[in-house]
Amino acid sequence: MLSVVLSGLRARWASFLGGFLALALGVGLLTTMGLGLSATFHAPERSPQRFASSPVVVQGQDRLTLDVRRGPDTVPVSQRLDRPQPVDKELVRELRARWPLTESGGPDAVGLDAPADEVRALVGDRAQVLTGEARRNADPDPERDTQALVGLNALLGTTGGVTAFVSVFVVASTFAFAVALRRREFGLLRTAGATPGQVRRMLLAEATALGVLASAAGCALGAAGAPLLARALVDGGLAPGWFAVGDAVWPFHLAFWTGLTVALAGAVAASRRAGKVGPTAALREADVDTDVLPLGRALLGAGLLLTGLGLLVWTYATEPSELLKRKTYTTLPMLLIGGVALLSPLLVRPVARLLRLRGAVGTLVRENSAASVRRTAAVAAPVLVTVALAGTLFGSAASVTQTRGVEAREQTAAQYVVSGKELKPVAAAALPAGAVVSPTASTSLFVRDGAEAVVKYGARAVADPAAFAELARLPVVAGDLRDLDDRSIVVNEEFERHRIGETVEIWRADGSGPVRLRVVAVLALGTGDNGPYVTRANAPGAPLDRIEASGGGAATARALEASGGTVRTAAAWAAADHPASSPQTRLGMILVLGIALVYTVIGLANTLLMATSVRGGELASLRLAGATRAQILRVVTGEAVLATAIGALLGLAVTAAVLGTLGAGLASLSAPVALVLPWAVVGAAAAVCATVAVASSALPAWRLTR
């Protein structure tokens, strides 16, 4: 058996090359992503910056802790405040009286050189005492590294998931098509006395040998590529400057055994079908593919398709805001893509027969594509994967971003908007007559969610409620914005499900509270930016970061410049704050799409090289029937283009389903529907696929018709 396997690998090395490259690339990418993920689990030890020379730091409390019910027990739950509370002045005097203060960090923290136990005994629960590495909590934005790693972890995890999905698909398709082309060989083996079990074991042995070699090569490729990926992530702004790949071992084990499992899994189904080939198969040639959709493939494809559609509908009906999240429009389309790709043999023949291609060449292209369902579906499936990923990923991200920009513009009647971190109030005397100015600030509110959790909401604090009500065009579903004052709040539909006149118990951004505020207006949820609104009395210390103004023309714009921020028209502000996509997001999507495109190129080239190379008898018959060499080449390349077009159409169908559901979700959230189909990206992906398909079919056809 081993000699038969080795002889087969040597004789058909070209057929196995595509599967080897796809599997090695997949294992390499999984290794690279695994090494990157391992580096995101723990940030490197970094010394404190703000209080580097102080062994002990006393800082104001930076968390709000509330008791909530968890079943029969009461447990404390904490949420981080926007900024630490100031250290009590009396406490600072007590500390200074006992020990010299080595550093003063303003009202929120002080450093001193003193025994930590004695400091804790003096401070008690009035503040927190930080020592060792914990002193980093007093640095500006202490969680920036953690937040960066969380985003990077999500990106690498998503990319690894796409890699696994596409590699499984391409490798399984390659094995299945290669087995279909070897039907006569298996018939001859059966005629020579081979049992179905021996045929299956031969294929599994081939898959094992291929899997071991490709996985080992992939691990070596991943080890070399991981440092390059880390450098690219840092240069692209997706990772902190200190990010580097570590020396973890588990990614190599995970990638190697995953690759070997994928190779064996891809061969199992194919080997089962190969074992069913009877001895008489060697004595006949079938002009039309039959049994192109086995029961197992049909059930799996239908299951994936129905599950994907069901989850889309369920998400739309229950939590439409989830449709706007990247994890949703990245993962759910994979179910639809997998289902449609598995069921593609059912769609190839009807679509091909519907085409009205004229002339002898056109007729041959149509009839050959409809008759050779396996070949056409094997070409269409990887194109479907690439086009669908391009359409759903780029289309969903662009649609959500554009919708938010349109929503932001529609929610203000201001002519000008000033933005900045800490804006100065504009003096009323500097404004022309008739100008209306509404300053607001970003803040946070904490609310008990039922009795089991504490939820932190992003909110806006209004400085002038009357001007705010005049300029705001928020999607109010109940109540009136003009009723907002220091004892009330404007909420959205998800905010505790409160109604007009009811009270909400909140804690402010600095942890003070609780404060009971009356609900005076309820907003539609929108894309998620319609957070609560309070007055600045309930947002102590929150600096102004936006000023909206209307009336007075250019004189108002000149007066707004005194605030120290960037003055723009409302349309320009909405476009600047909601760009088409950030460079980081775009780089992440390009990484995912690039992986899919590389796999598609490998799958297309391998499939068409194998499929065309075994058509020597068919092409010779066409020559004997009077077809010229140029006509035969047009037929072969036309079939490749038609199969690519079918895959692109199926990919666009998946894209339409995802974007259509997204549009329906936006409408149910009372948000503007601004769907974007990325024609440029989809067209470029389809063009690359068509180019590879034509080249991979024309080259062997040219050789066979010499």
C-alpha positions in Angstrom: 0.0 0.0 0.0 2.8 2.4 0.9 4.5 1.9 -2.4 1.2 2.5 -4.3 0.7 5.7 -2.3 4.3 7.0 -3.0 4.0 6.1 -6.7 0.7 8.0 -6.9 2.2 11.0 -5.2 5.1 11.0 -7.6 3.0 10.5 -10.7 0.4 13.1 -9.8 2.5 15.7 -8.0 1.0 18.5 -10.1 -2.5 17.6 -9.0 -1.4 17.6 -5.3 0.6 20.8 -5.6 -2.5 23.1 -5.2 -3.7 21.3 -2.1 -0.2 21.3 -0.7 0.2 25.1 -1.2 -3.3 25.8 0.2 -2.7 23.7 3.3 0.8 25.0 3.9 -0.4 28.5 3.5 -3.3 27.9 5.9 -1.1 26.3 8.5 1.5 29.1 8.1 -1.2 31.8 8.6 -2.7 29.9 11.6 0.8 29.7 13.1 1.4 33.4 12.5 -2.0 34.4 13.9 -1.5 32.1 16.9 1.9 33.6 17.7 0.3 37.1 17.4 -2.6 36.1 19.7 -0.2 34.7 22.3 1.5 38.1 22.4 -1.8 39.8 23.0 -2.7 37.8 26.1 -0.2 39.7 28.3 1.3 43.1 28.0 5.0 43.4 28.8 6.0 44.6 32.2 6.3 48.4 32.0 7.6 50.6 34.7 5.4 53.5 36.0 5.9 56.8 34.2 4.1 59.4 36.2 5.3 58.4 39.6 8.5 56.5 38.7 10.5 57.8 41.7 7.8 57.3 44.3 7.6 53.9 46.0 4.0 54.6 47.2 1.3 56.5 45.4 -2.0 57.6 47.0 -4.7 58.1 44.4 -8.3 58.9 44.5 -10.8 56.1 43.9 -11.0 55.3 40.2 -13.9 52.7 40.4 -17.5 52.8 41.3 -18.5 49.8 43.4 -22.1 48.9 44.0 -23.7 45.9 45.6 -25.9 43.8 43.3 -27.9 40.6 43.7 -26.5 37.4 42.2 -29.1 34.8 43.1 -29.4 34.6 46.8 -26.2 36.5 47.4 -25.2 40.2 47.4 -21.9 40.8 45.6 -19.9 44.0 44.8 -19.6 44.9 41.1 -17.2 47.6 39.9 -17.0 49.9 36.9 -14.1 52.2 36.1 -14.7 55.9 36.4 -13.8 58.3 33.5 -11.1 59.8 35.8 -10.0 59.1 39.4 -11.7 61.1 42.1 -9.6 63.9 43.7 -7.7 63.0 46.9 -9.3 64.7 49.9 -7.4 67.8 50.9 -7.5 66.8 54.5 -6.0 63.5 53.7 -3.2 65.2 51.8 -2.5 67.4 54.8 -2.3 64.3 57.1 0.1 62.5 54.7 2.3 65.6 54.4 2.4 65.9 58.2 3.8 62.3 58.6 6.0 61.9 55.5 7.5 64.2 52.8 5.6 64.1 49.5 8.1 63.2 46.8 5.8 64.1 43.9 2.4 65.8 43.5 0.3 64.8 40.6 -2.4 67.3 41.0 -5.6 66.7 43.1 -6.1 63.1 42.0 -2.8 61.5 43.3 0.3 62.2 45.3 3.6 60.2 45.7 5.6 59.7 48.9 8.4 57.7 50.3 6.9 55.8 53.3 6.1 52.3 54.5 3.1 51.1 52.5 1.4 49.3 55.5 1.5 52.5 57.5 0.1 54.5 54.6 -2.7 52.1 54.1 -3.6 52.2 57.8 -3.8 56.0 57.6 -5.7 56.2 54.3 -8.2 53.5 55.0 -11.0 53.6 52.4 -10.7 57.3 51.6 -8.4 56.6 48.7 -6.3 53.8 47.1 -2.7 53.0 47.9 -0.6 51.9 44.9 2.8 50.2 45.1 5.0 48.3 42.7 3.6 47.8 39.2 0.2 49.0 40.4 1.6 52.5 40.3 1.0 52.4 36.6 -2.7 52.9 37.3 -1.9 56.5 38.1 -0.4 57.1 34.6 -2.4 58.9 32.0 -4.8 56.5 30.2 -3.6 53.5 32.1 -5.7 51.1 30.1 -4.6 52.2 26.6 -2.3 49.1 26.2 -5.1 46.8 27.4 -7.6 48.3 25.0 -5.2 48.1 22.1 -4.5 44.5 22.8 -8.3 43.7 23.0 -8.8 45.2 19.5 -5.7 43.4 18.2 -6.9 40.1 19.7 -10.3 40.5 18.0 -8.6 41.2 14.6 -6.2 38.3 14.8 -8.9 36.0 16.0 -11.2 37.0 13.2 -8.4 36.6 10.6 -7.5 33.2 12.0 -11.2 32.1 11.8 -11.4 33.2 8.2 -8.1 31.4 7.5 -9.5 28.2 9.0 -12.8 28.5 7.2 -11.3 29.2 3.7 -8.5 26.6 4.1 -11.0 23.9 5.0 -13.2 24.8 2.1 -10.4 25.0 -0.5 -8.6 21.8 0.7 -11.8 19.8 0.9 -12.9 21.0 -2.6 -9.5 20.2 -4.1 -9.6 16.7 -2.7 -13.2 16.1 -3.8 -12.5 17.3 -7.4 -9.3 15.4 -7.6 -11.1 12.2 -6.6 -13.8 12.8 -9.2 -11.2 13.1 -11.9 -9.7 9.7 -10.8 -12.9 7.8 -11.2 -11.6 5.6 -14.0 -8.4 4.9 -12.0 -10.4 3.6 -9.1 -12.5 1.5 -11.5 -9.3 -0.1 -12.8 -8.0 -0.8 -9.3 -11.3 -2.4 -8.5 -11.1 -4.5 -11.7 -7.6 -5.6 -10.6 -9.0 -6.8 -7.3 -8.7 -3.8 -4.9 -11.4 -3.7 -2.3 -13.4 -0.5 -1.4 -11.5 -0.4 1.9 -8.1 -0.5 0.1 -9.1 2.4 -2.1 -10.3 4.4 0.9 -7.1 3.6 2.8 -5.0 4.7 -0.2 -6.6 8.1 -0.4 -6.4 8.6 3.4 -2.7 7.7 3.3 -2.2 10.2 0.5 -4.0 12.8 2.6 -1.9 12.0 5.6 1.4 12.3 3.7 0.3 15.5 2.2 -1.0 16.8 5.5 2.2 16.1 7.4 4.5 17.6 4.8 2.3 20.7 4.2 1.7 21.3 7.9 5.4 21.1 8.7 6.2 23.5 5.9 3.4 25.8 7.1 4.8 25.9 10.6 8.2 27.0 9.3 6.5 29.6 7.1 4.5 30.9 10.1 7.6 31.2 12.3 9.2 33.3 9.6 6.1 35.4 9.0 5.0 36.2 12.5 7.7 38.9 13.1 6.8 40.5 9.8 3.2 40.5 10.8 4.0 42.1 14.2 6.0 44.8 12.4 3.2 45.5 9.9 0.6 45.8 12.7 2.8 48.3 14.6 3.5 50.3 11.4 -0.2 50.3 10.5 -1.2 51.6 13.9 -3.1 48.4 14.9 -0.7 47.5 17.7 1.3 49.5 20.3 4.9 50.3 19.5 6.2 47.7 22.0 4.2 44.8 20.4 6.4 41.8 19.4 5.9 38.1 18.9 6.9 35.9 21.8 8.2 32.3 22.0 5.0 30.5 22.7 4.9 26.8 21.5 1.2 26.1 21.5 0.5 27.9 18.2 2.8 25.5 16.4 1.0 22.5 17.9 -2.4 24.0 17.2 -1.6 24.9 13.6 0.1 21.6 12.7 -2.6 19.3 14.1 -5.3 21.5 12.6 -3.7 21.3 9.2 -3.4 17.5 9.4 -7.0 17.3 10.6 -8.2 19.4 7.7 -6.3 17.3 5.2 -7.8 14.1 6.6 -11.3 15.6 7.0 -11.2 16.8 3.4 -10.2 13.3 2.3 -12.7 11.3 4.3 -15.8 12.2 2.3 -13.9 11.9 -1.0 -12.5 8.5 0.0 -16.0 7.2 0.8 -17.2 8.1 -2.7 -14.0 6.6 -4.2 -14.7 3.3 -2.4 -18.1 3.1 -4.0 -16.7 3.2 -7.6 -17.4 -0.2 -9.2 -15.1 -2.1 -11.6 -17.3 -1.2 -14.6 -16.5 2.5 -14.1 -13.2 1.8 -15.9 -15.0 0.7 -19.0 -17.2 3.7 -19.6 -17.0 7.5 -20.0 -19.8 9.7 -18.7 -20.5 12.7 -20.8 -22.7 14.3 -18.2 -21.9 14.5 -14.5 -24.3 12.5 -12.3 -24.6 12.3 -8.5 -22.9 15.7 -8.1 -24.5 16.4 -4.8 -24.2 13.5 -2.3 -26.7 13.4 0.5 -24.2 14.4 3.1 -23.1 17.5 1.2 -26.7 18.4 0.5 -27.7 18.1 4.2 -24.6 20.0 5.4 -25.1 22.8 2.8 -28.8 23.1 3.6 -28.1 23.1 7.3 -25.5 25.9 7.0 -27.7 28.0 4.7 -30.8 27.7 6.9 -28.7 28.3 10.1 -27.2 31.5 8.5 -30.5 32.8 7.3 -32.2 31.9 10.6 -29.5 33.7 12.7 -29.8 36.8 10.4 -33.6 36.9 10.8 -33.4 36.2 14.6 -30.8 38.9 15.1 -32.9 41.4 13.1 -36.1 40.5 15.1 -34.5 40.4 18.6 -31.4 42.6 18.7 -31.1 44.6 15.4 -28.3 46.7 16.9 -26.1 43.5 16.8 -26.2 43.7 13.0 -24.1 46.8 13.2 -21.2 45.1 15.0 -18.2 43.8 13.2 -18.3 40.4 14.9 -21.8 39.8 13.5 -21.2 40.9 9.9 -17.9 39.0 9.9 -19.1 35.6 11.2 -22.7 35.2 10.0 -21.9 35.5 6.3 -19.5 32.6 6.6 -22.5 30.3 7.3 -24.3 31.6 4.2 -21.2 31.4 2.1 -20.5 27.8 3.2 -24.1 26.8 2.6 -24.4 28.3 -0.9 -21.0 26.9 -1.9 -21.9 23.4 -0.9 -25.2 23.6 -2.7 -23.7 25.3 -5.8 -23.9 22.1 -8.0 -27.7 22.5 -7.8 -27.5 26.0 -9.2 -24.8 25.6 -11.9 -26.9 23.8 -14.5 -30.0 26.0 -14.3 -28.0 29.2 -14.5 -25.9 28.0 -17.4 -28.9 26.8 -19.4 -30.6 30.2 -18.8 -27.9 32.0 -20.7 -28.5 32.8 -24.4 -25.1 32.4 -25.8 -25.0 32.5 -29.6 -22.8 30.8 -32.2 -21.0 27.5 -32.1 -18.6 28.6 -29.4 -21.3 30.1 -27.2 -23.4 26.9 -27.5 -20.4 24.7 -26.6 -19.6 26.9 -23.6 -23.1 26.8 -22.3 -23.6 23.0 -22.8 -20.2 22.0 -21.5 -20.7 24.1 -18.4 -24.1 22.6 -17.8 -22.9 19.1 -18.4 -19.7 19.3 -16.4 -21.3 20.4 -13.2 -18.4 19.3 -10.9 -15.9 21.3 -12.8 -18.1 24.4 -13.1 -19.0 24.3 -9.4 -15.4 23.7 -8.3 -14.4 26.9 -10.2 -17.5 28.9 -9.0 -17.2 28.0 -5.3 -13.9 29.8 -4.5 -15.0 32.8 -6.5 -18.2 32.9 -4.4 -16.1 32.9 -1.2 -14.0 35.8 -2.3 -16.8 38.0 -3.8 -19.1 37.3 -0.8 -16.4 38.2 1.7 -15.5 41.3 -0.2 -19.1 42.4 -0.5 -20.2 41.6 3.1 -17.1 42.8 5.0 -16.4 46.0 3.1 -20.1 46.7 2.3 -21.3 46.2 5.9 -18.5 48.3 7.4 -19.0 51.1 4.8 -22.8 51.0 5.3 -22.6 51.3 9.1 -20.1 54.1 8.9 -22.0 56.1 6.2 -25.2 55.6 8.1 -23.6 57.1 11.3 -22.4 60.1 9.3 -25.8 60.7 7.8 -27.4 60.2 11.2 -25.0 62.7 12.9 -25.8 65.3 10.2 -29.5 64.8 10.4 -29.5 65.2 14.2 -28.5 68.8 14.3 -29.9 72.0 12.8 -26.6 73.8 13.4 -24.7 75.5 10.7 -21.3 75.2 12.4 -19.9 72.6 14.8 -16.7 73.1 16.9 -14.9 70.0 18.1 -11.9 69.6 20.4 -10.8 68.1 23.7 -11.2 71.0 26.1 -13.1 73.8 24.5 -13.5 77.3 26.0 -17.0 78.7 26.4 -17.7 81.4 23.8 -18.7 84.7 25.5 -22.3 85.8 24.6 -21.0 89.3 23.9 -18.8 88.0 21.1 -21.7 86.4 19.2 -23.7 88.3 16.6 -27.4 88.9 17.2 -29.6 85.9 16.4 -26.9 83.3 17.0 -27.8 80.2 19.0 -25.0 78.3 20.6 -25.3 74.9 22.3 -22.1 73.6 24.1 -22.1 70.0 25.2 -19.6 67.6 26.9 -18.9 63.9 26.8 -19.6 62.1 30.1 -20.6 58.8 31.6 -23.5 57.6 33.7 -23.7 54.4 35.8 -27.0 52.6 36.2 -28.0 49.4 37.9 -29.3 47.0 35.2 -32.1 45.4 37.1 -30.5 44.0 40.3 -27.7 42.0 38.8 -25.3 44.3 37.1 -23.9 47.9 36.8 -23.9 49.3 33.3 -21.8 52.2 32.1 -23.4 54.5 29.5 -21.7 57.0 27.3 -23.7 60.3 27.6 -23.7 64.0 26.7 -23.9 66.8 29.2 -25.8 69.9 28.0 -24.7 73.4 29.1 -27.8 75.3 27.8 -31.0 73.2 27.6 -33.0 75.8 25.7 -30.3 76.2 23.0 -29.9 72.4 22.9 -33.6 71.9 22.3 -33.6 74.5 19.5 -30.7 73.0 17.6 -31.2 69.2 18.3 -33.0 67.1 15.8 -32.9 63.9 17.8 -35.3 61.0 17.0 -37.7 61.6 19.9 -40.3 58.8 20.2 -41.9 60.2 23.4 -41.6 63.4 25.5 -40.1 66.7 24.8 -36.4 67.8 24.8 -37.4 71.3 26.0 -38.3 69.8 29.4 -34.6 68.8 30.2 -33.3 70.5 33.4 -30.9 69.7 36.3 -33.4 67.2 37.8 -34.3 65.3 34.6 -32.7 63.1 31.9 -33.2 62.2 28.2 -32.8 58.4 27.6 -33.0 56.0 24.6 -35.2 53.0 24.2 -32.7 50.6 25.7 -32.1 52.6 28.8 -33.8 50.5 31.4 -37.0 50.6 29.3 -38.2 53.7 31.3 -41.2 55.7 30.3 -41.9 59.5 30.5 -42.4 60.7 34.0 -40.6 57.7 35.7 -37.4 58.3 37.6 -34.0 56.8 37.0 -31.3 56.3 39.7 -27.9 57.1 38.3 -24.3 57.6 39.5 -22.3 60.4 37.9 -19.0 60.0 36.0 -17.0 60.9 39.1 -18.8 58.2 41.1 -21.0 60.6 43.0 -24.6 59.6 43.6 -27.1 58.1 43.5 -29.1 60.8 41.9 -32.8 60.3 40.9 -33.7 62.0 37.6 -37.0 62.2 35.9 -37.3 60.9 32.3 -38.6 63.8 30.1 -37.9 62.3 26.6 -37.1 58.9 25.0 -35.0 58.6 21.9 -34.9 55.9 19.3 -31.8 53.8 19.6 -30.4 54.6 16.2 -26.9 53.3 15.5 -25.9 53.5 19.1 -24.8 57.1 19.4 -28.2 58.3 20.8 -27.0 58.0 24.4 -28.6 59.7 27.5 -28.5 63.5 27.8 -28.2 65.3 31.1 -27.3 68.8 32.1 -23.8 69.8 33.1 -24.9 69.9 36.8 -24.9 66.1 36.6 -21.5 65.9 34.8 -19.1 67.6 37.2 -15.7 68.2 35.7 -16.6 67.1 32.2 -14.8 69.4 29.7 -16.6 70.8 26.7 -15.8 68.9 23.5 -18.5 70.1 21.1 -20.2 73.4 20.4 -23.0 73.6 17.9 -24.1 77.0 16.6 -26.6 78.5 14.1 -27.5 81.9 12.9 -25.2 84.9 12.5 -23.4 83.6 9.4 -19.7 84.1 9.1 -19.5 86.3 12.2 -20.6 83.4 14.3 -17.9 81.2 12.8 -15.3 83.8 13.6 -16.5 84.1 17.2 -16.4 80.3 17.6 -12.7 80.3 16.8 -12.1 81.7 20.3 -13.1 78.3 21.8 -9.8 76.8 20.7 -11.3 74.0 18.7 -11.8 73.2 15.0 -14.6 75.1 13.4 -16.4 73.3 10.5 -19.7 73.3 8.8 -22.1 70.7 10.1 -21.7 68.6 7.0 -17.9 68.8 7.1 -17.9 67.9 10.8 -20.1 64.8 10.2 -17.8 63.7 7.4 -14.7 64.2 9.5 -16.0 62.4 12.6 -17.4 59.5 10.6 -14.9 58.8 7.8 -15.5 56.0 5.3 -13.3 53.8 7.4 -10.3 54.2 9.6 -6.9 53.1 8.4 -6.8 50.4 11.0 -10.2 49.0 10.1 -9.3 49.1 6.4 -6.0 47.3 7.0 -7.8 44.6 9.0 -10.3 44.0 6.2 -7.7 44.0 3.6 -5.8 41.3 5.6 -8.9 39.1 5.7 -9.8 39.6 2.1 -6.2 39.1 1.0 -6.2 35.7 2.6 -9.4 34.7 0.9 -8.1 36.0 -2.5 -4.8 34.1 -2.2 -6.7 30.9 -1.5 -9.1 31.5 -4.3 -6.2 32.0 -6.7 -4.7 28.7 -5.5 -8.0 26.9 -5.8 -8.8 28.2 -9.2 -5.4 27.5 -10.7 -5.3 24.0 -9.2 -8.8 23.1 -10.3 -8.5 24.4 -13.8 -5.1 23.0 -14.4 -6.3 19.5 -13.4 -9.6 19.8 -15.2 -8.2 21.0 -18.5 -5.2 18.6 -18.5 -7.5 15.5 -18.6 -9.6 16.9 -21.6 -7.1 15.8 -24.3 -9.5 13.4 -25.9 -12.4 15.8 -25.8 -10.3 18.6 -27.4 -8.9 16.3 -30.0 -12.5 15.3 -31.0 -13.3 19.0 -31.5 -10.3 19.4 -33.8 -11.4 16.3 -35.8 -14.9 17.8 -36.0 -13.4 20.9 -37.7 -12.9 23.3 -34.8 -9.9 25.5 -35.1 -7.3 25.9 -32.3 -8.5 29.5 -31.6 -12.1 28.3 -31.3 -11.1 25.6 -28.9 -9.3 28.1 -26.8 -12.3 30.4 -26.8 -14.5 27.5 -25.7 -12.2 26.5 -22.8 -11.6 30.1 -21.6 -15.3 30.9 -22.1 -16.2 28.0 -19.7 -13.8 29.4 -17.2 -15.2 32.9 -17.5 -18.8 31.6 -17.2 -18.0 29.6 -14.1 -16.3 32.7 -12.6 -19.4 34.7 -13.4 -21.7 32.2 -11.7 -19.5 32.3 -8.6 -19.6 36.1 -8.6 -23.4 36.1 -9.0 -23.8 33.7 -6.1 -21.4 35.9 -4.0 -23.5 39.0 -4.8 -26.6 37.1 -3.7 -25.1 36.4 -0.3 -24.0 40.0 -0.1 -27.5 41.2 -1.0 -29.0 39.0 1.8 -26.6 40.4 4.4 -26.8 44.0 3.4 -30.6 43.7 3.0 -30.9 42.4 6.5 -28.6 45.2 7.7 -30.8 47.8 6.0 -33.9 46.4 7.6 -32.2 46.4 11.0 -31.2 50.1 10.6 -34.8 51.0 9.6 -36.1 49.2 12.7 -33.7 51.2 14.9 -35.1 54.4 13.3 -31.7 55.1 11.8 -31.2 56.4 8.2 -30.5 53.6 5.8 -27.4 54.3 3.7 -26.3 51.0 2.3 -23.0 50.8 0.3 -22.1 48.0 -2.1 -18.3 48.2 -2.6 -18.4 47.8 -6.4 -14.7 48.6 -6.7 -13.5 46.0 -4.3 -16.0 43.3 -5.6 -15.1 44.1 -9.2 -11.4 43.9 -8.5 -11.8 40.6 -6.7 -13.9 39.2 -9.6 -11.4 40.5 -12.2 -8.5 38.8 -10.4 -10.5 35.5 -10.3 -11.4 35.8 -14.0 -7.8 36.5 -15.0 -6.4 33.5 -13.1 -9.2 31.3 -14.4 -8.6 32.2 -18.0 -4.8 31.8 -17.7 -5.1 28.4 -15.8 -7.4 27.0 -18.5 -5.8 28.5 -21.6 -2.2 27.3 -20.8 -3.0 23.5 -20.6 -5.5 23.8 -23.5 -2.8 25.5 -25.7 -0.4 22.6 -24.9 -3.0 19.9 -25.6 -4.0 21.4 -29.0 -0.5 21.8 -30.4 
